[in-house]
C-alpha cells in the first residue's frame, strides 16, 4: 500500500476500494495530504523557502508576507466593503 493510500484510509477509516477513494485523483490526494500536514505542522512552512510572489491583490499579498514571517494573518481584518 502506498503511503498516500495508507494516510487516506487511516484518516477516513474507509476502504481504498470505496467509491469515495476511487474518486480522488493523485493531485487531490497530494493536495489534501499537504493541507493536513501543514495544518498540523505550521512551523514546517518556513522550511519550504518559497520566494514571495505578489498576486496583485494587496490583502492577499499582505497575508502572504505575514505567513512568510511566521505570523498567522487575520483574514477578517479590514475586509473590502463588498465583503462586510
Secondary structure as GFF3:
##gff-version 3
##sequence-region A 1 84
A	DSSP	alpha_helix	3	12	.	.	.	ID=ss1
A	DSSP	alpha_helix	19	22	.	.	.	ID=ss2
A	DSSP	alpha_helix	26	40	.	.	.	ID=ss3
A	DSSP	three_ten_helix	42	48	.	.	.	ID=ss4
A	DSSP	alpha_helix	58	68	.	.	.	ID=ss5
###
